[in-house]
Amino acid sequence: MPLFMIERNYAEKLDPNAAEAERINLINDSEGVHWLYSFLSADLRKTYCLYDAPTAEAIIRAAQRAGIPADVVVEIDARVLADGSLAPAV
């Protein structure tokens, strides 16, 4: 399944919690997408999330249903390692 990085920008500071994560995961499941993990910015207003999903459109549909932003959705194909070499994304 393709791997995607999603940038999300929030107007208010994000306060992550288990109940909200569970709600988002239930919606994601119904769209066939799987949230792997997220990085949270120091100001608590931006996340970078890694997802497995069939398409970018499935991620956008899930985000809309969950009421969360999906400002930039990029399919990831490879990683650049610290030595400059390329490695598979997963």
Secondary structure, DSSP 8 states (H G I E B T S, - for coil): --EEEEEEE-SS-----HHHHHHHHHHHHHHT-EEEEEEE-TTSSEEEEEEE-S-HHHHHHHHHHHT----EEEEE-EEE-TTS-EEE--
